[in-house]
Every structure is written in C-alpha cells, then in structure tokens.
Amino acid sequence: MDTDSSDEEIPVLVQPGDDDSTPELVPAPDDTPVEKVPITIITGYLGAGKTTLLNYILTEQHGKKIAVILNEFGDTIDIEKQLTVSDADSTEAKPIPFVPLANGCICCSVKDVGVAAIENLMEQRGGFDYILLETTGLADPGNIAPLFWLDDGLGSSIFLDGIVTLVDAKNVLKSLDEGYGDENATKDVGTEHDHDEHGPLLTTAHLQISHADVILINKVDLVSEQELSVVVERIRSINGLARIETTTKSQVPQLEDFILDLHAYDEVTEADLKFSSKGHSHIDPTISTSTITFPSITSSQIPKFDEFLRTMLWEDTLPGNVTHARFEIHRLKGRISVVDGKVLLIQGVRNVYDMNEAKGKGGESGQEEAKLVLIGRGVDQPAFRESLIATLASS
Ligand SMILES: Nc1nc2c(ncn2[C@@H]2O[C@H](COP(=O)(O)OP(=O)(O)OP(=O)(O)O)[C@@H](O)[C@H]2O)c(=O)[nH]1
C-alpha cells in the first residue's frame, strides 16, 4: 500500500457525512448491548491474490458495510490508489484518513496492527459491521490472531471470525520448498543450515497455511488439473482442518461461509474435524496435522486433560514419563466427549487455548470418541497420545 509515515497513527473511522453514501453513525446508548463486530484476517504469500480478493469483496453486493484495514505498503491496486494519506505536518492526534468506497465500505492503512488501533476504530463504528484485515505477504498470522481472540474475553467490541489464506496455485510448492526471500524461513536455504532444531525449513507459506481456517487456492487458471491436485494434497497434508476452495481471480462463489461469518473460533463441530482424520501426513516434511482419538473422559479427568494441554502448549513438553522429540503447535481443535453427556470444545492458536462446554445437548450424534487435532511441527509422534492417556490415568 502506498502510504507515508502517518500510517503509524491510530486509525479512526471517517466521520458521518464524510461520504454521502455513508449513513449517519449513531452511537448506541450506554446501556444497549452492542453486537460485536467480526474481524477476518486475510493473509497469503506475496502476489497470491489478497488485494484481488479485497477488491472483489468490496465491489460485491453483500449488504455489509466493511472496514478494510491494510497493513502493507507499495501496492498499486485501485482501492489503495485512492488512499490519500495526510501531509508531513500531521501529528499523532490526527487520524489516518479512511477512504469511503462506493458501497458504504471504507478502507484505511496502518503500519502496525494492534488491538488498540482497531478498538479506536470501533469506537466510532456506527454503521460498520465487518472488519477485514489484510496482512503483509510475509506476516505470520499466528502472531496476529491471538491479539484479537484474547481480547474477545476482555470486553472487546470485536471478535476474531477466522483466518483466510490465499495461496498461489502456480508458486506455492516453490514457496514451501525453497522459501527464498522469506524472512520467516528458519535458516539459510540450500545449505546444510536449512534445518533448525525442529526439522526441515519452515517458511512463511507454511505458517500461513497451518493457521488458516479457509484456504483459497487461487490462480487455478495457471495450472493443469494434475498440478492442482498435487497442490491440494500438499496443502491438505499441512492443514487437515481448513476448508479448501479453488479460485480464479479470488472469486469465491459466495462470501458468507467462504470468507465472512466463519465463526471459526466459537464452534468446533464434528464436520470441522472431518478432514483431519484422512491421514495425509508426511507429504510435507515440515508441518502436518495429527489427530488423537481416545475414549470419553469423566468429569473428574477434565483438570487432567487441561494439565495435558497446558504442559504441551505452555511448556513445550509432554507431561508424564514419555520420550518425545521437539514439537511446535500452531493450531489445535478438539471435541472431547465427557461420560455425563457433555462435550468440551477446544480451540488453540500457538500457546493460547480455550476450552468451553458445547451449548445445548452434548454429542451431535451420540459421539463416543474424543478427538484432538494438532497442526504443527513434530505433532505426529505417538508420544502425544501416550502422554495424554497417562495424564488422564494419573491420580
Ligand atoms: N492469472 C491470474 N492472475 C491473477 C489471479 N488472481 C490475481 N491475479 C494477478 O496476480 C497479481 C497479484 O495479485 P494481488 O491481488 O495483487 O496479490 P497480493 O496477494 O495482494 O500481492 P501482494 O500485495 O504483493 O502480497 C495481480 O496482477 C493480479 O491481477 C488469478 O486467479 N489468475
């Protein structure tokens, strides 16, 4: 995005009346419960089609007023060209201008993504009912997602809806294998150092795929069917939880469910976990998805289960007397059935996790097995299940 140094300031929404198409923004009375606004993180390697997707969303008739926040510089697409960032004498107090778009949406650009900036934006949220945050092509979404997810519990006016990752069908395998020019790549590529203590090269493409809730494999017009099936298989082997769709020019058939309103962090359904059990692991040497299944637990084992999660995610080790190699967990989801009919839903991003009881009746279909899905490095070791079973059995 072509902007200047004033991007560092906290963005504030355009004021009512700045644009004729934007209706009056009326603040809710203090005692009115305010509906939280979803935020979707859009990520993807350089040139994958993020901006093309945003342009598509902003021009579609979706009936939503969307605030688009870009934290990227140097692009030339249409919405970004409309950004006229304030002059050199701007001060901290001055808001970053927002560009009103034809259908009531707005666009702004920030250098650093922070909850405070977006909270500030939401204070004047008036008529806006969705936020899309486009990250830089080299961003690690695992660093950004917990900011919004965590804040949800602290009375925030926004909630993390999901992470959408765009992948360039033509170049993604190269990005995964080589990582050239990639600041996240673990070590110098093509040398004896292209491994780190966890194993083979970890690239930005891996990080963006492993954290995604939806993966759009874009630019499918540039590959053959056969090439595409290799790409799909590789991506599925990395992330066995995400929904995968193929697109040209980032054009998804519909926005709801594909990009918007995913609610990827509030629910864990049996359907969410269905791809994870298909056993494609080991296709990618760096990251895989692993599913641990085990019998229903008792209510008194819940603290033990929590101890397993805490030790694994916070101490990077496994409880109990098990031998294991190093691991690194990027994403975690689980549905844990409890013998009294309850079902616990587990969500995790890096070392942040959340465990809630499923609302309503327990297992959707009398689920008897508990299932925990891990995405990351070194997650396919039998030691995970051994440790879990030992911890549940311990007194
Ligand atoms: N052939 C083809 N080109 C595409 C497709 N989608 C996007 N492009 C082109 O690919 C280029 C990069 O697309 P962008 O949307 O700018 O990608 P980006 O992810 O925002 O790129 P960065 O901002 O550099 O990270 C543009 O020239 C697009 O027109 C597609 O499906 N097929």
The ligand as a MOL file (V3000), in Angstrom:
LIG
                    3D

  0  0  0     0  0            999 V3000
M  V30 BEGIN CTAB
M  V30 COUNTS 32 34 0 0 0
M  V30 BEGIN ATOM
M  V30 1 N -3.6730 -15.4120 -13.8670 0
M  V30 2 C -4.1730 -14.9920 -12.7250 0
M  V30 3 N -3.7240 -13.8330 -12.1690 0
M  V30 4 C -4.2480 -13.4370 -11.0020 0
M  V30 5 C -5.2530 -14.1860 -10.3330 0
M  V30 6 N -5.5640 -13.5470 -9.2010 0
M  V30 7 C -4.8010 -12.4520 -9.1330 0
M  V30 8 N -4.0050 -12.3690 -10.2250 0
M  V30 9 C -2.9970 -11.3360 -10.5400 0
M  V30 10 O -1.8730 -11.5900 -9.7130 0
M  V30 11 C -1.2560 -10.3560 -9.3430 0
M  V30 12 C -1.1100 -10.2820 -7.8160 0
M  V30 13 O -2.3990 -10.2100 -7.2350 0
M  V30 14 P -2.6900 -9.3730 -5.9120 0
M  V30 15 O -4.1460 -9.4800 -5.6250 0
M  V30 16 O -2.0920 -8.0190 -6.0100 0
M  V30 17 O -1.8650 -10.2220 -4.8760 0
M  V30 18 P -1.4850 -9.8490 -3.3720 0
M  V30 19 O -1.5570 -11.1160 -2.5970 0
M  V30 20 O -2.3260 -8.7240 -2.8730 0
M  V30 21 O 0.0040 -9.4110 -3.5660 0
M  V30 22 P 0.9880 -8.6410 -2.5270 0
M  V30 23 O 0.2540 -7.4050 -2.0740 0
M  V30 24 O 2.2020 -8.3690 -3.3540 0
M  V30 25 O 1.2930 -9.5920 -1.4130 0
M  V30 26 C -2.1340 -9.2590 -9.9190 0
M  V30 27 O -1.5520 -8.8430 -11.1330 0
M  V30 28 C -3.4600 -9.9470 -10.1680 0
M  V30 29 O -4.1930 -9.3680 -11.2110 0
M  V30 30 C -5.7150 -15.4020 -10.9490 0
M  V30 31 O -6.5510 -16.1400 -10.4240 0
M  V30 32 N -5.1200 -15.7370 -12.1280 0
M  V30 END ATOM
M  V30 BEGIN BOND
M  V30 1 1 1 2
M  V30 2 2 2 3
M  V30 3 1 2 32
M  V30 4 1 3 4
M  V30 5 2 4 5
M  V30 6 1 4 8
M  V30 7 1 5 6
M  V30 8 1 5 30
M  V30 9 2 6 7
M  V30 10 1 7 8
M  V30 11 1 8 9
M  V30 12 1 9 10
M  V30 13 1 9 28
M  V30 14 1 10 11
M  V30 15 1 11 12
M  V30 16 1 11 26
M  V30 17 1 12 13
M  V30 18 1 13 14
M  V30 19 2 14 15
M  V30 20 1 14 16
M  V30 21 1 14 17
M  V30 22 1 17 18
M  V30 23 2 18 19
M  V30 24 1 18 20
M  V30 25 1 18 21
M  V30 26 1 21 22
M  V30 27 2 22 23
M  V30 28 1 22 24
M  V30 29 1 22 25
M  V30 30 1 26 27
M  V30 31 1 26 28
M  V30 32 1 28 29
M  V30 33 2 30 31
M  V30 34 1 30 32
M  V30 END BOND
M  V30 END CTAB
M  END
